[in-house]
Amino acid sequence: MRKKNRLVTIILVVLTMVFAVMIVFLLIQKRQPEAGGSQRSAGTSGQSRGGNLGMASTTRNATPVRVMPAVVGTIENSIVINGDVLAGKEVSIYPSVAGKLMSTRFKPGETVSQGQVLAMVDPSRPGEIYAQSPVMSTISGTVLSVPANTGDTVTTNTVVYVVGDISNIVVESFVPERFSASIHEGLAASISFEAIRGEFFSAAVSEVSPVLDPSSRTVRIRLRFARKDARIKPGMFAQASLVTEARYGVLTIPRNSVINTYGSFIVFTVDEKNIAHQVEIGIGLESEEQIEVVSGLAEGDRVVFEGQNFLMEGDAVRVVE
């Protein structure tokens, strides 16, 4: 009886172990496909992350640039010179006799008429008494300055008054010799003043000296304003921009976009894929900010005007505003 019970116990233990092994085997088989799928998913995710990182790296490595399209417009070549505002007609008044300046009757800014007495000079000398001699204005206008003072001893070469016609003022300036061939009467100009900031006044060349000053190598010119403005006064400092040449309906790009390489001129353009391309161009007229393009580009081409010095053909770029 004991042997039978022992045999049954052994059989049950063996069966239990067999069932346990089978259950473990089934569980292992079930987990293997899941692990494989998980690995494939991880592989795919890794590849995706790798691709994204590659794209991010490309974006980070792209050179930041600023671009501007080539446009058809007007370009002007100009020179900028400084000058002084003068009365249109300015006359120095001298006494007719030498002596002591006894009195002056007008101050700067006051209006005088032709023939009006401006001052009195006493030509008397020790032992010789003479009547005082008047100093008269030779033109009608405004007193611009009174260089002499009461009590001064003056001669016939002493300027006592300066009178001018300020109703018709001009700007006097001097043009360097290298630009003198481009200057002629009627040439348009734009004038600005430090005292009247932000405004520009139209003018034109009204007088060109027929000779060149040999000491300064300049030509004296005068410019007349298109319209009167009470704010513009004789003695003011002026800056004039003279348009010496203009072209209309030509292709232009920013001047600072052009690179001069041993006599050749190149620019970088950017295509729709943000790839930079080196282009050799032919140039024409130049202004302070623009340059005319006669060959190599077409209207609408995106030209790099900032950051081009770090580019090479085929470089990826990132266009910034």
C-alpha positions, 0 to 999 in steps of 0.5 A: 500500500505504501509502495502504491502511494509513493508511486502515485506521489512520484507520478504527480510530481513528474506531471507537475514538473512537465506542466510547469516546463510546458507553461514556461516554454509557451510563455517564452515563445509568446514573448519572442515576437513581441521583443522582435517587434519592439526591436524593429520599432526601436530601430525604426524610431532610431532611424527616424531620430537619426534622420531628424538629427541629420536635417537639424544638423544641416539646418544648423550648418547652413550659413545665415544670409540676407537676400534682396531681389534684383529689380529694374529701376533708376540709378543715379551717380552723384557727388556730394560737396559742401558750401555756404549760403550767400546773398544773391548780390553782395556788396562791400561798402567803402568810405570815400575818404580816410579818417575816423569813423564817427557813427554807424546808423544801421545794424545787421539785418536792417534794410537799406536803400541805394544812396542811403547814408550808412555811416559818417567819417571825419577826415579832419587832421590836427590843425585841419578841420573838415566836414564829416563825409557820409558813407552811402549804400551803393545798392538796396538790400539788407545789412549783412555785417558791419566790420568796422566799429565807431571810433576806428580809423578807416581808409578808402580800403576799409570795408565799413558795411556789407549789404546784400540782396537776401531775397535771392540767395545762392549756395557757393561751393567748389567742385574737385577737378576730377568732377569738373567735366560733369558740371554744367549750368542747369544741373540738378542738385539736392541741398540739405542743412544741418540746421534744418534736418530731414528736409531736402531743397531742390536747386540747380547750378546757376553759375560755373567758373570758366577757370580752375583754381590752380591752388585748390584744383577746384571749380567755383560754382553757385546753385540757386534754389527752386523755391524761396524758404525763409528758414534759409539764411546767408551764412548757413552751412549747406551740403549739396548732392549733384546728380551727374548721370542717371539711367532709367529702367536698368537692373540694379542690386545693392552695392554691398552685394558685389565682391571684387575679385582681381578685376572680376565682379561676382555675387551669390544668388540663392535658389528655391532650395536655399543653395548658394550659387556664385555668379560673375556679373558685368556692372555699369553705373554705380551710386552710393547704395546701388549698382547697375547690372548689365549681364549675369543676372535676371530680374527677380534673382535673389542676391545675397547682400549680407553674409556672402563673404563666407559662402562658396558655390553649392553651400546651404544657406538660411535666409533671415529677415 
